[in-house]
Amino acid sequence: MASTLRSGVYSTSYRHEVALRRGAPAHLGSAAVAVLLLVAPLVMGRNWEPIAVFALIAGIAAVGLQLLTGVAGQVSLGHAAFLGVGAYTASWLGGDRGLPVFVWLPAAGLVAALLGGMVGPIATRLRGLYLAVVTLAVSFIATYVFEQWKDLTGGSSGRSTTPLTINGTDLLDGVTVPLIGLHLNGNQAYWYFVLAVLTALGYAARNIQRSRMGRAFLSIQHRDLTAAVAGIPVTSTKTLAFAVSAFYAGIAGALLGAYQSYVLPNQWGLSLSIEYIAMIVIGGLGTVFGAVVGAAFVKALPEIVRSIAGVVPFIEKESSPSGGFSVELVSQFLYGAAIVAVLVFEPKGLHGLWTRFKSFWQTWPWSY
């Protein structure tokens, strides 16, 4: 009896020790990622700074689409339209009305969420290809409205946007960090602000996935009828999924418009929506990590190709009659090849590769 108890205590203690040792690399990895994100804008080159900012902004919108498509299973080809709604809402409230960022930024998300919620009742009756066609129509309608509503959007000529100003200082003019006296240029200051927003919204998305709302999203992803039988209100759940996704898109659109200082109606078209779908597919459907990493991959790919243009002989930085391929063409080819590779070899995307690496690390002798 005593030996049995000792054996049970030993095995429980041993399992607990193994769990702690296996969890240590994960905590170290999270800490390393946090340090990297904080230090990255201080060490990266000037060419990479704006691309990094664009990647963070895209990550916010991709997380929203991940909740809609990767978790709730609702296909959307109109995600970019809600970015446009957020950008124009922020420009009107911040630029025309003079409201501060802490008003126009959340308001941009709320207005986009309100419009996104209008798609929900339509989505209740449709699935798959039919739903994609409806969201595609939303994209076309939004582009038409953006081009015709000249008082708000400036028409096809576009309009200037409101700067992101905190305490009377435009972040794009650069700021000096109090206490330590560190001066940040405009891109670096914008990076840290957007990183804070992405961290907060990404954490919220993780909590949504673990909540009753997230479980309801997963249930309607598999089958509407089964979810309804289980007592889940399908109509309101789909409406909520579209509204939450549009909220994230509106926030991203407001930040993107403020960073660009000028927006055009044609930038919120179908190609941008497809780009966001590619982000969540490449990163891995159903995970916040996958959405952010997929956004970083898609946004960084053209600059990576541009950086090797002088080394690889057949890649030309500019279109030329020498027979070489342009950076844009090579980027599009690699972009498409990455999507095909993910669909064929690793359906879970970059997140799946990361999970495999963690499993390999934890089963290696040094993890014990």
C-alpha positions in Angstrom: 0.0 0.0 0.0 2.8 2.4 1.0 4.8 1.5 -2.1 1.7 2.2 -4.2 1.2 5.6 -2.6 4.9 6.4 -3.1 4.7 5.3 -6.7 1.6 7.4 -7.3 3.2 10.5 -5.6 6.4 9.9 -7.6 4.6 9.6 -10.9 2.5 12.7 -10.2 5.6 14.7 -9.2 7.5 13.4 -12.2 4.7 14.3 -14.6 4.5 17.8 -13.0 8.3 18.2 -13.4 8.2 17.1 -17.0 5.3 19.5 -17.7 7.3 22.4 -16.2 10.4 21.5 -18.3 8.4 21.2 -21.5 6.6 24.5 -20.8 9.8 26.4 -20.2 10.8 26.6 -23.9 7.3 27.9 -24.7 7.6 30.7 -22.1 11.2 31.4 -23.3 9.9 31.6 -26.9 7.1 34.0 -26.0 9.6 36.2 -24.1 11.9 36.1 -27.0 9.2 37.1 -29.4 8.2 40.0 -27.1 11.7 41.3 -26.9 12.1 41.0 -30.7 9.0 43.0 -31.3 10.1 45.7 -28.9 13.7 45.9 -30.3 12.9 45.3 -34.0 12.0 48.9 -35.0 15.3 50.2 -33.5 17.5 47.9 -35.5 15.7 47.3 -38.8 16.8 49.3 -41.8 14.9 52.4 -43.0 13.5 50.4 -46.0 11.9 47.8 -43.7 10.3 50.2 -41.2 7.2 51.2 -43.3 6.8 47.6 -44.4 6.8 46.5 -40.8 4.1 49.0 -40.0 2.0 47.9 -42.9 2.4 44.3 -41.7 1.1 45.1 -38.2 -1.9 47.0 -39.6 -2.6 44.1 -41.9 -2.3 41.8 -39.0 -5.2 43.6 -37.2 -7.5 43.2 -40.2 -6.4 39.6 -40.7 -7.2 38.7 -37.1 -10.8 39.9 -37.7 -11.1 37.9 -40.9 -9.7 34.9 -39.1 -12.6 35.1 -36.6 -15.1 35.2 -39.4 -13.6 32.7 -41.9 -11.2 30.6 -39.9 -13.4 30.2 -36.8 -17.0 30.9 -37.9 -16.5 29.4 -41.4 -18.1 32.4 -43.2 -16.3 33.2 -46.5 -16.0 36.9 -47.2 -14.6 38.7 -50.3 -15.7 42.1 -49.0 -13.3 42.5 -46.1 -11.5 45.4 -47.7 -14.7 47.4 -48.0 -14.9 47.6 -44.2 -11.3 48.8 -44.1 -12.4 51.6 -46.4 -15.4 52.4 -44.1 -13.0 52.7 -41.1 -10.6 54.9 -43.0 -13.2 57.3 -44.2 -15.0 57.4 -40.8 -11.7 58.2 -39.1 -10.9 60.9 -41.7 -14.3 62.6 -41.2 -14.3 62.5 -37.4 -10.7 63.3 -37.0 -10.1 65.6 -39.9 -13.4 67.3 -40.5 -14.7 67.3 -36.9 -11.4 67.6 -35.2 -12.0 64.8 -32.7 -9.0 63.1 -31.0 -7.7 59.6 -31.9 -9.2 58.0 -28.8 -12.6 58.9 -30.3 -12.2 58.4 -34.1 -10.3 55.2 -33.8 -12.9 53.1 -31.9 -15.7 54.9 -33.8 -14.2 53.7 -37.1 -14.4 50.2 -35.8 -18.0 50.6 -34.5 -19.3 52.1 -37.8 -17.7 49.3 -39.8 -19.2 46.8 -37.3 -22.6 48.3 -37.8 -22.4 47.9 -41.5 -20.9 44.4 -41.2 -23.8 43.4 -39.0 -26.1 44.2 -41.9 -24.6 41.4 -43.9 -25.3 38.8 -41.1 -29.0 38.2 -41.8 -28.2 37.7 -45.5 -25.4 35.3 -44.6 -27.9 33.2 -42.5 -29.6 31.9 -45.7 -26.4 31.3 -47.7 -23.2 29.2 -47.5 -20.1 28.6 -49.5 -20.0 30.0 -53.0 -23.3 31.9 -52.7 -22.1 33.7 -49.6 -18.9 34.6 -51.3 -20.8 36.1 -54.2 -22.9 38.2 -51.8 -19.8 39.5 -50.0 -18.2 40.2 -53.5 -21.3 42.3 -54.3 -20.7 44.2 -51.0 -17.2 45.0 -52.2 -18.4 46.3 -55.5 -21.2 48.4 -53.9 -18.7 49.9 -51.4 -16.3 50.8 -54.2 -19.1 52.5 -56.1 -20.2 54.5 -53.0 -16.6 55.5 -52.2 -16.2 56.9 -55.7 -19.6 58.7 -55.8 -19.8 60.1 -52.3 -17.4 63.0 -53.0 -18.2 65.0 -49.9 -16.9 62.2 -47.7 -14.3 60.4 -49.8 -13.2 63.0 -52.3 -14.5 60.8 -55.2 -12.0 59.1 -57.5 -9.4 61.7 -56.7 -9.3 60.6 -53.0 -8.8 62.6 -49.9 -6.3 63.4 -47.3 -6.7 61.7 -43.9 -6.4 62.8 -40.3 -2.9 62.3 -38.7 -2.5 60.2 -35.7 -1.9 62.8 -33.0 -1.4 62.2 -29.3 -1.0 65.1 -26.9 -0.7 67.4 -29.8 2.1 65.5 -31.4 1.8 63.8 -34.8 3.4 60.4 -34.4 4.7 60.5 -38.0 6.8 63.6 -37.0 8.6 61.4 -34.4 8.5 61.5 -30.6 11.0 61.4 -27.7 10.3 58.8 -25.0 10.2 60.4 -21.6 12.6 59.3 -18.8 15.0 57.5 -21.1 15.2 60.3 -23.7 15.1 57.9 -26.7 14.0 59.6 -29.9 11.8 57.6 -32.3 11.3 58.6 -35.9 7.8 58.6 -37.3 7.8 54.9 -38.5 9.1 53.7 -35.1 6.6 55.7 -33.1 3.8 54.4 -35.3 5.1 50.8 -35.0 4.8 50.9 -31.2 1.3 52.4 -31.3 0.0 49.9 -33.8 1.8 47.1 -31.9 -0.1 48.0 -28.8 -3.4 48.0 -30.7 -2.6 44.7 -32.3 -1.6 43.1 -29.0 -4.9 44.2 -27.3 -7.1 43.1 -30.2 -5.2 39.9 -30.6 -5.6 39.1 -27.0 -9.3 39.9 -27.2 -9.6 37.6 -30.2 -7.9 34.7 -28.3 -10.4 35.2 -25.5 -13.3 35.3 -28.0 -12.2 31.9 -29.3 -12.2 30.4 -25.8 -15.5 32.0 -24.8 -19.1 30.8 -25.4 -19.2 33.1 -28.4 -16.2 31.4 -29.9 -17.7 28.0 -29.4 -20.8 29.2 -31.1 -18.7 30.4 -34.0 -17.1 26.9 -34.3 -20.5 25.2 -34.2 -21.9 27.2 -37.1 -18.7 26.5 -39.0 -19.4 22.8 -39.1 -23.1 22.8 -39.7 -25.9 25.4 -39.2 -28.6 22.8 -38.5 -26.6 21.0 -35.8 -25.9 24.3 -34.2 -29.6 25.3 -34.2 -30.5 21.9 -32.7 -28.0 22.5 -29.9 -29.8 25.8 -29.1 -27.4 28.2 -30.8 -29.2 31.2 -32.4 -27.6 30.9 -35.9 -28.9 34.2 -37.3 -27.6 36.3 -34.4 -24.3 34.3 -34.2 -23.5 34.9 -37.9 -24.4 38.5 -37.6 -22.2 38.9 -34.6 -19.3 37.2 -36.5 -19.6 39.6 -39.4 -19.8 42.6 -37.0 -16.8 41.6 -34.9 -14.7 40.9 -38.1 -15.8 44.3 -39.6 -14.8 46.0 -36.3 -11.3 44.8 -36.6 -11.2 45.8 -40.3 -12.5 49.3 -39.4 -9.7 49.8 -36.8 -7.1 48.6 -39.4 -8.5 50.9 -42.1 -8.4 53.9 -39.8 -4.8 53.2 -38.8 -3.8 52.6 -42.5 -5.5 55.8 -43.7 -3.8 57.8 -41.0 -0.4 56.3 -41.8 -0.7 56.8 -45.6 -2.0 60.4 -45.1 -4.1 60.0 -48.3 -6.5 57.3 -49.5 -8.2 56.4 -52.8 -11.4 54.6 -53.4 -9.9 51.9 -55.6 -7.5 50.7 -52.9 -10.4 49.0 -51.1 -11.3 46.7 -53.9 -11.4 42.9 -54.4 -7.6 42.4 -54.8 -7.1 43.6 -51.2 -9.8 41.3 -49.9 -8.2 38.3 -51.6 -4.9 39.4 -50.1 -6.3 39.1 -46.7 -7.8 35.7 -47.4 -4.3 34.6 -48.5 -2.9 35.9 -45.3 -5.1 33.7 -43.1 -4.6 30.7 -45.4 -0.8 30.9 -45.5 -0.6 31.7 -41.7 -3.1 28.9 -40.8 -6.8 29.0 -40.5 -8.4 29.4 -37.0 -5.5 30.9 -35.1 -4.6 34.5 -34.2 -0.9 33.6 -34.5 -1.5 32.4 -38.0 -3.3 35.6 -39.1 -0.5 37.8 -37.8 2.4 35.7 -39.3 0.5 35.4 -42.6 0.1 39.1 -42.8 3.8 39.6 -42.1 4.7 37.1 -44.7 2.5 38.6 -47.4 3.6 42.2 -46.7 7.4 41.3 -46.5 7.6 39.1 -49.5 8.0 41.9 -52.1 10.7 43.6 -50.1 12.5 40.3 -49.7 12.4 39.8 -53.5 13.6 43.3 -54.0 16.5 42.8 -51.7 17.8 39.8 -53.7 17.2 41.5 -57.1 20.8 42.5 -57.4 22.0 39.0 -56.5 19.8 36.7 -58.5 20.5 37.4 -62.2 17.0 36.9 -63.7 15.3 39.4 -61.2 15.3 43.0 -62.3 14.4 45.8 -59.9 12.8 47.7 -62.8 11.1 46.5 -65.9 13.7 46.3 -68.6 14.2 44.8 -72.1 17.0 42.5 -70.9 14.6 39.6 -70.4 14.6 39.5 -66.6 11.5 39.3 -64.4 10.3 42.3 -62.4 10.1 42.3 -58.6 6.3 42.5 -58.8 6.1 39.5 -61.1 8.4 37.3 -59.0 6.5 38.4 -55.8 3.2 37.4 -57.3 4.6 34.0 -58.4 6.0 33.2 -55.0 2.8 34.5 -53.4 0.8 32.0 -55.5 3.3 29.2 -54.9 3.1 29.7 -51.2 -0.7 29.4 -51.2 -0.5 26.2 -53.3 2.2 24.7 -51.1 0.2 25.4 -47.9 -3.0 23.9 -49.4 -1.2 20.8 -50.6 1.5 20.1 -48.0 0.5 21.9 -44.8 -3.2 22.9 -44.6 -2.5 24.4 -41.1 -0.1 26.9 -42.7 2.8 28.6 -40.9 1.1 27.9 -37.6 1.2 24.2 -38.3 4.9 24.4 -39.1 5.5 26.2 -35.8 3.4 23.6 -33.9 5.5 20.8 -35.5 8.7 22.6 -34.5 7.5 23.0 -30.9 6.6 19.3 -30.7 10.0 18.3 -32.1 11.7 20.6 -29.5 9.7 19.2 -26.6 10.5 15.6 -27.5 14.3 16.2 -27.9 16.5 15.1 -25.0 17.3 18.7 -23.8 13.7 19.3 -23.0 13.8 16.7 -20.2 
